[in-house]
Amino acid sequence: MEGTELNNLGMPKIDLTKFLKEPPVHEINGKSVNAQSLIDSVSMISIKLNSSNVEFVKKLTTEGLSKKQRLENNLKIREQINTDIFELSTCNRVLYVGFGIDSIQLESSVLSVSKLNHAPFNHHSGIDVWRQLVKVCSGLDSFMIGELQVMSQFRGSVAWHRKHNLISDVNSSFFNHVISANRVLRREFGFTQTTESMLNLATNAIEEVLSNDTQVHNIVLGFGEMGTKAVETLLSLNQENITVISRNPKKAAARNNEISKKVSIISFEEWKSSPIESALIISTIRNVEPTFCESNPVPYTGPCKIMDFSWPPSVDISGTDESQHLLGMEHWIKVAHNLGVEWDYSSIINQSNSMIDDIQSRFMMALTDRVQAKFRAHIYQTLESLSKQWELSKNVGDSVNELGAFSREIATWICNQKGPFSAEELDKMVLSTSRPINPILLKRAAFDVTEAIIRINGLSALSEATS
C-alpha cells in the first residue's frame, strides 16, 4: 500500500509507557515468572538460638539427622502445605521458607510435623525474607562462630532441596539473589573465612590449656571438616600427642591421608574400652541426641577441658565428671558476642543495613531494568523486521544501505518517549528524516511504522506480542 497516507485525525494517543509498568518477568527454564509476585509470595519462620529457646531448637533442627530422615521430615511438611518448602538448620538457628503460603500456615505445618504445640518463631514475608536471609548467610545477623561458614551450608541446602524436588527451579531463583547479595557483603566486610572462623574463637582457650604443659594428650572426636581443622589447629600449636576418635577409622584416615599420618585414629569402642588420659577433648561429631550423657558418659573421667563444637550438643553435662570443664555452644556464643564488642558490632550492623538497602535498591532496579530492556528489544526488533521488508521494495533504489540505521533511529525515538504521543507525531518524525530515502518508500515506511506501533499499543501486555 505504498503512497497511501494514514488519516491520524481524531485517533487516540499512543501510550507505550504502560509496558514499562508491567511486573518484572524472569525467563527460567522457558517459563515466564513474575519476579515481584515471586518475592511477595515468600514467607519465612525462624528461631535463633538463645538460652530460653534451646529445647525448641533441639526439637526443630535437622542437624544430626541422616539425609534420609531430613528428607522425610521436609516431605511431610511439603505434603501438608502443598507448596515448595526450604529448610535450613545451622548450629545457631532453624528456619523454614515457604512459597505461596503465609507464615502462619507455614508455622502450623512445621509445628504439626515436629509434634510441638508452639515455638517462639520470628515471622517474615516478602522482601523482608530476602533481607533476613542475606544477613544470616553473611554472618551479620549474629557474628556467631558457626554462621561464618553458613554460606556453604546455604548453597548446599539449596542444591539438596532442588535435587529432591522440594523447591522448583523458579523458586530456587529467589535464593540465587540471596547468594549474590551475600557475596557483596562478605567481600566488603572480610567475612570470607569458613570453618576456621569457629576454631579461631577457641584458640585462646586451647592455648590456655596448653600453657601449663607444652605437651599434653589431645582427643578430637570426629574427623570431618571441623575435626580436621581442630587437628590442624593443634598441630600448628606444636602438639604431637593427638588421638582422633572416629566411627570408621579406616575411612577417616583415607579421607585425610596427609594429616592422618601425624595422629592416631581409633574407634569409639576402642576409646571406651581403653580411655586415654587427656587434658583436652574437642568434639565435632553430630547426632540428634548427645552422644555422651548420663547413660553413656565420656570414657575418660579425669580433669580436662571438653570443647563441644557440635550442634545439637554431642556432650551433655550429665555425661561429664565433676572435675571436667565443659565448654558448649552457649559458651561459644558468649565468646562470639564479646568479640562482637571488639569488632564494634553496632557500627558494622549500621553499615551493613545501609549496604543491604543499596543492594536491595539495585536488585529491584535490575528487575525494572529487565522490563525496560525487554520493551526496548521488542521495539527494535519490530523496526528491524520492517526495514527488512522495505529493502525488498521495488522503490528501494539507493536507499537500501540507509534503511537499517533509519529503523534504529525510529526505534530510539519511540523508546525515548516519556509519555503519550499521537500517531501524527510519529508519522511526522518518520517523514522528516534527512536520509536519502525514496519518497514513495518513505511514505510506506511511515504507514508501516504507525500501523505496527498502534497494534502494539492495543495490546494489554507486551507478552501478547510474542505469544
C-alpha positions in Angstrom: 0.0 0.0 0.0 2.8 2.3 -1.0 1.9 6.0 -1.1 -1.2 5.6 1.0 -1.5 8.2 3.7 -3.0 7.4 7.1 -5.5 9.8 8.4 -4.5 10.4 12.1 -7.2 12.9 12.9 -9.3 12.0 15.9 -7.2 9.0 16.8 -6.4 8.3 20.5 -2.9 8.9 21.8 -0.3 6.1 21.7 0.9 5.4 25.2 3.6 2.7 25.4 4.7 3.6 28.9 2.1 1.1 30.3 4.5 -1.7 29.2 7.2 -0.2 31.5 4.9 -0.6 34.4 4.4 -4.3 33.9 5.6 -6.5 36.7 9.2 -7.7 36.0 9.3 -11.1 34.4 12.1 -13.7 34.5 12.6 -16.4 32.0 13.5 -19.5 34.0 13.8 -22.8 32.0 11.4 -21.5 29.4 8.8 -20.3 32.0 7.8 -16.7 32.4 7.9 -15.8 36.1 6.6 -12.5 37.6 9.6 -11.6 39.8 7.7 -9.2 42.0 5.0 -11.8 42.6 7.6 -14.4 43.4 9.1 -12.1 46.1 5.7 -11.2 47.5 4.7 -14.8 47.8 7.7 -15.8 50.1 7.3 -16.3 53.8 9.7 -17.4 56.5 9.7 -18.6 60.1 12.9 -18.8 62.1 14.4 -19.3 65.5 17.8 -18.0 66.5 19.4 -20.0 69.4 19.5 -18.4 72.8 19.3 -19.8 76.4 15.5 -19.5 76.5 14.7 -21.5 73.4 17.3 -24.2 73.4 14.8 -27.0 73.9 12.6 -25.8 71.0 15.6 -25.6 68.6 16.6 -29.2 69.6 13.1 -30.4 68.6 13.1 -28.5 65.3 16.6 -28.8 64.0 17.6 -31.3 61.3 21.3 -31.1 62.4 22.3 -34.6 63.4 19.6 -36.3 61.3 20.6 -38.5 58.4 19.9 -37.3 54.9 17.0 -39.7 54.6 15.5 -38.6 57.9 15.8 -34.9 56.9 14.2 -35.6 53.5 11.3 -37.5 55.2 10.8 -34.6 57.6 10.7 -32.0 54.9 8.4 -34.1 52.6 5.9 -34.3 55.4 5.8 -30.5 55.7 5.6 -30.1 51.9 2.7 -32.6 51.8 0.8 -30.6 54.4 1.3 -27.1 52.8 1.1 -28.4 49.2 3.8 -26.0 48.0 7.6 -25.6 47.9 9.5 -25.7 51.2 13.1 -24.8 52.1 14.6 -25.7 55.4 18.0 -24.7 56.9 19.4 -25.8 60.2 22.7 -24.5 61.5 24.4 -24.6 64.8 22.7 -21.3 65.7 19.3 -21.4 64.2 16.5 -23.2 62.4 14.5 -21.6 59.5 11.8 -22.6 57.1 10.9 -20.7 53.9 7.6 -21.3 52.1 6.2 -20.1 48.7 2.7 -19.1 48.0 1.8 -19.5 51.7 1.7 -17.1 54.6 4.0 -17.6 57.6 1.1 -18.6 60.0 0.2 -21.6 57.8 3.9 -22.5 57.4 4.4 -22.4 61.2 1.3 -24.6 61.7 2.6 -27.3 59.4 6.1 -27.2 60.9 4.8 -27.5 64.4 2.5 -30.3 63.4 5.3 -32.4 61.9 7.6 -31.6 64.8 4.9 -32.6 67.3 5.0 -29.2 69.1 2.1 -27.0 70.2 4.1 -23.8 69.8 7.5 -22.4 69.3 8.9 -18.8 69.5 9.3 -18.3 65.8 10.1 -15.0 64.2 7.9 -14.3 61.1 9.0 -12.6 57.9 7.3 -12.1 54.5 8.1 -10.7 51.1 11.4 -8.7 50.6 12.0 -8.9 54.3 12.7 -12.6 53.9 15.4 -11.8 51.3 16.9 -9.2 53.7 16.9 -11.6 56.6 18.5 -14.4 54.6 21.2 -12.1 53.4 22.0 -11.2 57.0 22.0 -14.8 58.1 24.2 -16.1 55.3 26.7 -13.3 55.7 27.1 -13.8 59.4 26.0 -10.2 60.1 22.9 -11.4 61.9 24.8 -12.6 64.9 28.6 -12.7 64.3 28.0 -16.3 65.5 31.0 -18.6 65.2 29.4 -21.2 63.1 27.4 -18.7 61.0 30.6 -17.5 59.3 30.5 -20.8 57.5 26.8 -20.9 56.9 27.1 -19.7 53.2 28.4 -23.1 52.1 25.6 -24.8 54.1 23.1 -22.5 52.5 24.3 -23.2 48.9 24.4 -26.9 49.7 20.9 -26.8 51.1 19.5 -25.1 48.1 21.1 -27.7 45.8 19.8 -30.5 48.0 16.2 -29.1 48.0 16.3 -28.8 44.2 17.7 -32.4 43.9 14.8 -33.8 45.9 12.1 -31.6 44.2 11.3 -29.7 47.4 11.8 -26.4 45.5 11.3 -25.7 41.8 13.8 -24.0 39.5 11.6 -21.0 39.6 11.5 -20.7 43.4 15.2 -21.5 43.8 16.0 -18.4 41.7 14.9 -16.4 44.8 17.8 -17.9 46.7 20.3 -17.1 43.9 19.6 -13.4 44.6 20.3 -14.0 48.3 23.7 -15.7 47.3 24.6 -12.8 45.0 23.9 -10.2 47.7 25.8 -12.2 50.3 29.0 -12.3 48.2 29.0 -8.5 48.1 28.6 -8.2 51.9 31.1 -10.8 52.8 33.7 -9.3 50.4 33.1 -5.8 51.8 33.4 -6.8 55.5 36.1 -9.5 55.0 33.9 -12.4 56.3 35.5 -14.8 53.9 36.6 -17.5 56.4 34.7 -20.8 56.7 35.3 -23.4 59.3 38.4 -21.7 60.6 36.3 -18.9 62.0 34.8 -21.2 64.6 38.1 -22.6 65.8 39.7 -19.2 65.8 37.4 -18.3 68.7 38.7 -21.3 70.6 42.4 -20.7 70.0 42.8 -18.7 73.2 41.1 -21.4 75.2 43.2 -24.1 73.7 46.4 -22.1 74.3 45.4 -21.7 77.9 45.1 -25.5 78.3 48.5 -26.0 76.7 50.2 -23.2 78.7 50.6 -25.3 81.8 52.1 -28.2 80.0 53.6 -27.8 76.5 52.9 -31.4 75.6 49.6 -32.9 76.7 47.4 -35.6 75.1 44.6 -34.2 73.0 41.5 -36.0 71.9 39.5 -34.9 68.8 36.1 -36.5 68.3 35.2 -36.7 64.6 37.4 -36.3 61.5 35.1 -34.4 59.2 35.7 -30.8 58.1 35.6 -29.4 61.7 37.5 -32.3 63.1 40.3 -31.8 60.5 40.5 -28.1 61.3 40.7 -28.9 65.0 43.7 -31.3 64.4 45.4 -28.6 62.1 45.0 -26.1 64.9 46.6 -28.4 67.5 49.4 -29.2 65.1 50.0 -25.5 64.5 50.5 -25.2 68.3 53.2 -27.9 68.0 51.1 -30.6 69.6 52.4 -34.1 68.9 50.1 -36.3 71.0 46.8 -36.2 69.2 44.3 -39.0 69.0 41.3 -38.8 66.7 38.2 -40.8 67.6 36.1 -41.8 64.6 33.2 -44.1 63.8 35.2 -45.5 60.9 38.9 -45.1 61.4 40.0 -46.6 58.1 37.6 -44.4 56.1 38.6 -41.3 58.1 42.3 -41.9 57.5 41.8 -42.4 53.8 39.8 -39.1 53.6 42.6 -37.1 55.3 45.6 -39.0 54.3 48.3 -36.4 55.0 47.0 -35.3 58.4 46.2 -38.9 59.5 49.9 -39.7 59.3 50.5 -37.2 62.2 47.8 -38.5 64.5 46.5 -41.8 66.0 43.0 -42.8 64.9 40.9 -45.2 66.9 37.2 -46.1 67.1 34.8 -45.0 69.8 34.7 -48.6 71.0 38.4 -48.7 71.4 38.4 -45.4 73.3 35.6 -46.7 75.6 37.5 -49.9 76.4 40.8 -48.1 77.0 40.3 -44.4 78.0 43.2 -42.2 77.3 44.4 -39.6 79.9 43.7 -36.2 78.2 44.0 -32.6 79.1 41.8 -31.5 76.2 38.9 -33.1 74.4 37.4 -31.4 71.3 34.1 -32.7 70.0 32.9 -32.1 66.4 30.6 -35.1 66.0 26.9 -34.7 65.1 23.9 -36.6 66.5 20.3 -35.9 67.2 20.8 -36.5 70.9 24.0 -36.1 72.9 26.4 -39.0 72.3 27.7 -38.6 75.8 25.2 -38.3 78.6 24.3 -39.8 82.0 23.8 -43.3 80.5 26.9 -43.1 78.3 29.5 -40.8 80.0 32.7 -39.6 78.5 35.2 -42.6 78.8 37.9 -40.5 80.4 36.9 -39.2 83.8 40.0 -37.3 84.9 40.3 -33.5 84.9 40.2 -31.9 81.5 38.6 -29.3 79.3 35.9 -30.5 76.9 35.2 -28.2 74.0 32.0 -29.1 72.2 31.6 -27.5 68.8 28.6 -29.8 67.8 25.1 -28.7 67.3 22.9 -30.3 68.6 25.3 -30.8 71.5 27.3 -34.0 71.5 28.2 -33.8 75.1 25.6 -33.3 77.9 26.8 -32.0 81.3 25.4 -35.2 82.8 27.9 -37.2 80.8 30.9 -35.5 82.3 32.8 -35.8 85.6 32.7 -33.0 88.2 36.4 -32.4 87.6 35.9 -31.7 83.9 35.1 -28.3 82.4 32.6 -28.4 79.6 32.6 -25.5 77.1 29.5 -26.0 74.9 27.7 -23.9 72.3 26.3 -21.4 74.8 29.9 -20.6 75.9 31.0 -20.1 72.3 28.0 -17.8 71.7 29.2 -15.6 74.7 32.7 -15.6 73.3 31.4 -14.6 69.9 29.3 -11.8 71.4 32.4 -10.5 73.3 34.3 -10.4 70.1 31.4 -8.5 68.6 32.1 -5.7 71.1 35.7 -5.5 69.9 34.6 -5.5 66.3 32.3 -2.5 67.0 29.3 -4.7 66.3 26.7 -1.8 66.3 28.8 0.2 63.8 29.2 -2.7 61.4 25.5 -3.5 61.7 24.6 0.0 60.7 27.0 -0.1 57.8 25.6 -3.5 56.7 22.0 -2.3 56.9 22.9 0.7 54.7 24.7 -1.6 52.2 21.7 -4.1 52.2 19.4 -1.1 51.4 21.7 -0.3 48.5 21.8 -3.9 47.3 18.0 -4.2 47.6 17.6 -1.0 45.6 19.9 -2.2 42.9 18.2 -5.6 43.0 14.7 -4.1 42.4 16.1 -1.7 39.8 17.6 -4.6 38.0 14.2 -6.2 37.8 12.8 -2.9 36.5 15.6 -2.5 34.0 14.8 -6.0 32.8 11.3 -4.8 31.9 12.7 -1.8 30.1 15.2 -3.9 28.3 12.5 -6.3 27.1 10.4 -3.4 25.9 13.3 -1.8 24.0 14.3 -5.1 22.5 10.8 -5.7 21.2 10.5 -2.2 19.6 14.0 -2.5 17.9 13.1 -6.0 16.7 9.8 -4.8 15.3 11.5 -1.9 13.4 14.3 -4.1 12.2 11.8 -6.6 10.8 10.0 -3.7 8.9 13.4 -2.5 7.5 13.9 -6.0 6.0 10.6 -5.7 4.2 11.4 -2.2 2.9 14.7 -3.5 1.5 12.6 -5.8 -0.8 10.5 -2.9 -2.2 10.8 -2.0 -5.9 11.2 1.6 -4.8 14.3 0.9 -2.6 16.8 2.2 -5.2 19.9 3.5 -3.5 18.2 3.7 -0.1 19.0 0.1 0.8 22.1 1.0 2.8 20.1 3.6 4.8 17.2 1.5 6.0 18.8 -0.4 8.8 20.1 2.8 10.5 16.8 4.5 9.7 14.8 1.9 11.5 17.0 2.1 14.6 16.5 5.9 14.7 12.8 5.4 14.7 13.0 2.8 17.4 15.2 5.1 19.5 12.7 7.9 19.2 9.8 5.7 20.2 11.7 4.2 23.2 12.7 7.7 24.4 9.1 9.0 24.7 8.3 9.6 28.3 4.5 9.8 27.8 1.7 9.5 25.3 2.2 10.7 21.7 -0.1 10.9 18.7 0.1 8.8 15.5 0.5 12.1 13.7 3.7 12.9 15.7 5.1 9.5 14.9 4.2 9.9 11.2 5.8 13.3 11.1 9.0 12.0 12.8 9.4 9.3 10.2 8.7 11.6 7.2 11.1 14.3 8.4 14.2 12.2 8.1 17.2 13.7 6.3 18.3 10.4 5.0 18.2 10.0 1.2 15.2 7.6 1.0 12.9 7.3 -2.0 9.8 9.5 -1.2 7.3 6.7 -2.1 9.2 4.2 0.1 9.3 6.8 2.9 5.5 7.2 2.9 5.2 3.4 3.0 7.6 3.3 5.9 5.6 5.9 7.8 2.4 3.9 7.3 4.1 0.6 8.3 5.6 2.1 11.4 2.4 3.8 12.6 0.4 0.7 11.9 2.8 -1.5 13.9 3.0 0.8 16.9 -0.8 1.3 17.0 -1.1 -2.5 17.0 1.4 -2.8 19.9 -0.4 0.0 21.7 -3.6 -2.1 21.6 -2.0 -5.0 23.5 -2.7 -5.3 27.2 0.7 -6.8 27.8 3.9 -7.0 25.8 3.9 -10.8 26.2 0.9 -10.9 23.8 3.2 -9.7 21.0 5.4 -12.8 21.1 2.7 -15.4 22.0 
